[in-house]
Amino acid sequence: MNPGGPPTPDKPDISVVYYHPGNTTSMFMNLRVADIQACYEEWRAKGAEFVTPPIDRGAEIRCYMRDPDGYLIEVGQSTGMLKGQRAAKRPRISQAELRAVCLH
């Protein structure tokens, strides 16, 4: 759960607050994906409306999109939490698995 806060670089005109109509929100869904750039490009090509492209925030790369009803959805890829692990030991995901994750 996010307690709220002011605009950030990846949602520059949106504050998370108690609900008021306009450029504020009191909640949003948060999706984690394996490859945010691939998802961003694929979903955008299919008509998804993003607030900004993915932005690297250190521990994660994220962006926000709106569903057809205007609800905010955060799409992110964790990065900082993986520090300290050797890349060779990270689980690998196939292109087919990645496509399945991005499509669901």
ROVO-568892 format. One record per residue (C-alpha): x, y, z; residue in one letter; residue number from 1. Coordinates in nm, 4 decimals. Layout:
BEGIN
u	v	w	type	seq
X	Y	Z	A	NUM
...
***
This chain:
BEGIN
u	v	w	type	seq
0.0000	0.0000	0.0000	M	1
0.1209	0.3460	-0.0777	N	2
0.0390	0.6096	0.1851	P	3
0.0137	0.8838	-0.0730	G	4
0.2314	1.1653	-0.1808	G	5
0.2996	1.4422	-0.4261	P	6
0.3689	1.4153	-0.7984	P	7
0.6847	1.2267	-0.9005	T	8
0.8781	1.2330	-1.2297	P	9
0.6804	0.9355	-1.3637	D	10
0.3414	1.0848	-1.2645	K	11
0.4263	1.4559	-1.2873	P	12
0.0746	1.5991	-1.2623	D	13
-0.0803	1.3393	-1.0278	I	14
-0.0942	1.3389	-0.6462	S	15
-0.2075	1.0393	-0.4398	V	16
-0.4591	1.1811	-0.1876	V	17
-0.8059	1.1190	-0.0497	Y	18
-1.0250	1.1064	-0.3568	Y	19
-1.1152	1.4332	-0.5258	H	20
-1.2114	1.4517	-0.8949	P	21
-0.9317	1.5689	-1.1256	G	22
-0.5601	1.4923	-1.1246	N	23
-0.5570	1.3128	-0.7892	T	24
-0.6059	0.9501	-0.6922	T	25
-0.6656	0.7694	-0.3662	S	26
-0.5504	0.4292	-0.4942	M	27
-0.3968	0.2498	-0.7863	F	28
-0.3115	-0.1015	-0.8948	M	29
0.0551	-0.1923	-0.9000	N	30
0.1864	-0.4490	-1.1518	L	31
0.5427	-0.5870	-1.1526	R	32
0.6848	-0.7166	-1.4791	V	33
1.0126	-0.8827	-1.5775	A	34
1.0960	-0.6394	-1.8604	D	35
0.9218	-0.3055	-1.8300	I	36
1.0555	-0.1654	-2.1576	Q	37
0.9197	-0.4606	-2.3569	A	38
0.5811	-0.4362	-2.1815	C	39
0.5672	-0.0596	-2.2287	Y	40
0.6364	-0.0884	-2.6015	E	41
0.3950	-0.3775	-2.6553	E	42
0.1097	-0.2331	-2.4490	W	43
0.1545	0.1135	-2.6017	R	44
0.1426	-0.0388	-2.9513	A	45
-0.1880	-0.1997	-2.8496	K	46
-0.3336	0.1352	-2.7435	G	47
-0.2465	0.1655	-2.3734	A	48
-0.2204	0.5286	-2.2614	E	49
0.0840	0.5926	-2.0414	F	50
0.1428	0.9073	-1.8354	V	51
0.5196	0.8884	-1.9100	T	52
0.7640	0.6302	-2.0477	P	53
0.9378	0.4101	-1.7856	P	54
1.1633	0.6090	-1.5504	I	55
1.4538	0.4612	-1.3530	D	56
1.3985	0.5387	-0.9841	R	57
1.6912	0.3360	-0.8483	G	58
1.5250	0.0389	-0.6769	A	59
1.2746	0.0137	-0.9593	E	60
1.1938	0.1304	-1.3086	I	61
0.8316	0.2375	-1.3325	R	62
0.5662	0.4234	-1.5236	C	63
0.1934	0.4746	-1.4947	Y	64
-0.0894	0.4060	-1.7358	M	65
-0.4639	0.4594	-1.7210	R	66
-0.7233	0.1918	-1.7811	D	67
-1.0211	0.2675	-2.0092	P	68
-1.2138	0.4108	-1.7100	D	69
-0.9250	0.6437	-1.6203	G	70
-0.7992	0.4509	-1.3174	Y	71
-0.4248	0.4742	-1.2578	L	72
-0.2092	0.1587	-1.2895	I	73
0.1571	0.1528	-1.1880	E	74
0.3746	-0.0762	-1.3997	V	75
0.7201	-0.1440	-1.2592	G	76
1.0288	-0.3595	-1.2754	Q	77
1.2248	-0.4150	-0.9540	S	78
1.5965	-0.3489	-0.9876	T	79
1.7505	-0.2416	-0.6546	G	80
1.6200	-0.5419	-0.4638	M	81
1.8303	-0.7670	-0.6852	L	82
2.1584	-0.6022	-0.5835	K	83
2.3890	-0.8400	-0.4050	G	84
2.2845	-1.1344	-0.6191	Q	85
2.5102	-1.2565	-0.8904	R	86
2.3541	-1.2173	-1.2314	A	87
2.4321	-1.5810	-1.3184	A	88
2.2164	-1.6980	-1.0263	K	89
1.9090	-1.4956	-1.1215	R	90
1.6319	-1.7024	-1.2749	P	91
1.6110	-1.6589	-1.6493	R	92
1.2824	-1.6077	-1.8268	I	93
1.2288	-1.7184	-2.1844	S	94
1.0876	-1.4836	-2.4479	Q	95
0.7660	-1.6914	-2.4525	A	96
0.7303	-1.6584	-2.0726	E	97
0.8023	-1.2845	-2.0954	L	98
0.5328	-1.2382	-2.3611	R	99
0.2855	-1.4340	-2.1445	A	100
0.3647	-1.2114	-1.8437	V	101
0.3247	-0.8947	-2.0498	C	102
-0.0041	-1.0093	-2.1985	L	103
-0.1688	-1.0996	-1.8649	H	104
***
